[in-house]
Amino acid sequence: MANKLFGTDGIRGTANREPMTPATILRVAMAAAIHVRRQQPTEGAQRHPLVVIAKDTRLSGYMVEGALESGFVAMGMNVRLVGPLPTPALAMLTRSLRADMGVMISASHNPYEDNGIKIFGADGYKLSDETERAIEAMVADYDFNQDLATDGRMGQAQRVDDASGRYVEYVKATFPRHLRLDGLRVVLDCAHGAAYRVAPQVLWELGADVVPMAVNPDGMNINRNCGATAPAALCEAVVTHGADIGIALDGDADRLILVDEKGRVIDGDQIMALVATALAKSGQLKGGGAVATVMSNLGLERHLEQNGLRLVRTPVGDRHVMERMRKDGFNFGGEQSGHLIFTDHGTTGDGLMAALQVLAVLRESGEKASKLLRVFPPVPQKLRNVRVASTAVLQTASAQEAIRQAEDALCAQGGRLLVRASGTEPLIRVMAEGDNAALVEETVSALCLYLGQGAKAA
């Protein structure tokens, strides 16, 4: 059964529109609570299960938080509210507080009108597809009245006052103890999002000269012309302030994009190439390479091979990257979009932690960011998004044939093609890459035009 609520990264949609309505969110919380209670050992049945809830800075976060809190409490779970904090902070606190579940309220890089829910298990990892499907099935048609807590078994909700301080110290502990950032000027774009307080604090306490950007959330400006998906203002600010490097986080701070001192954007593939080779040289890389998704540039794969390392690819989504890392014993992986995962330190992508690992290499090398972060020449790659009425157009015979023909033409010259439906928006993503830049451009343009017309030839 294809997921209807859960996409590639939890549940996401426009706030106060299905599925992000109070009624549906309430049922999601109730279903998740029943899942937790069913996993509870018999000898612990008298203990109230515990859930930690964090959020980013969206105005609708209050509504989502309230609905989740009501659902969990009604089913007999205690709730700990930690307020605006990054997704990786929620994952860390779920384990630190010995909670049974963690829930992050965020639509990541999406505009403020959207919101979402990411659910983590007691181990701090995102739920499996199987668990998500079980929860989704209950949301659809389960009678929750039969499981409501009674006889004093209703849960309680409390706020955790020291949550941000816990995360700050946790992230700082991943930075090499013998290094400091004194004398390093860093422009930090927090996207008016979840890391607007903790990220500047971490860098400042480690000695950096921090120039903060987008740290004044008003509930509606998250990701607006700022953050990892809109780095133009950061590029300009790095040059204006004569900074050594720029760091852009997204709305929930689980990913980052860097900008060198010349104002040029550095994507996740270049960062992965730098970090993987640095970890390998220091003997800290496990698995003999790194894990990335099918979106990562062919140049990254070639670079790792030249250094005796391998690149293992997964479907799009940092959850898939993490699953493969855990399965095959890798300790580093990520996505071109900037989700970077260090399993020696955390259980999900962490933009701030990843930035610290890059800053450590920068400090150790003494190189300029423009030299250090241009690790390999990217193979010409083009990615475009096509907004459609329905992604079902991809299933038509004519669309499949058009994709097959385009793929054959690219593969004949050593390239590759990826066409997929977005898991979070009504978009079709078309990506092609290969050494023949003209063919790559032609392929993407033709497919986007065809799919955008609804594959009328079908």
Salt bridges, closest charged atoms under 4 A:
ASP9 OD2 - ARG12 NH2 3.58
ASP9 OD2 - LYS118 NZ 3.13
ASP9 OD1 - LYS126 NZ 2.75
ASP56 OD2 - ARG58 NE 2.74
GLU65 OE1 - LYS55 NZ 3.32
GLU65 OE1 - ARG159 NH2 3.66
ASP100 OD1 - ARG47 NH2 3.00
ASP123 OD2 - ARG326 NH2 3.89
ASP129 OD1 - ARG319 NH2 2.62
GLU132 OE2 - ARG319 NH1 2.92
ASP162 OD2 - ARG166 NE 3.31
GLU169 OE2 - LYS172 NZ 3.31
ASP182 OD1 - ARG180 NE 3.04
GLU205 OE1 - LYS172 NZ 2.66
ASP209 OD2 - ARG185 NE 2.83
ASP252 OD2 - LYS118 NZ 2.55
ASP254 OD2 - LYS118 NZ 3.32
ASP254 OD2 - HIS339 NE2 3.31
ASP260 OD2 - ARG264 NE 3.10
GLU301 OE1 - ARG313 NH2 2.96
ASP318 OD2 - LYS126 NZ 3.09
GLU323 OE1 - HIS320 ND1 3.83
ASP328 OD2 - ARG324 NE 2.48
GLU335 OE1 - HIS339 ND1 2.82
ASP344 OD1 - LYS286 NZ 3.28
GLU364 OE2 - HIS178 NE2 2.84
GLU367 OE1 - LYS371 NZ 3.68
GLU401 OE2 - ARG404 NH2 2.62
ASP408 OD2 - ARG404 NH1 2.77
GLU425 OE1 - ARG387 NH2 3.89
GLU425 OE2 - ARG429 NH2 3.78
GLU433 OE2 - ARG416 NE 2.42
ASP435 OD2 - ARG302 NH2 3.22
GLU441 OE1 - LYS382 NZ 3.36
GLU441 OE2 - ARG384 NH2 2.38
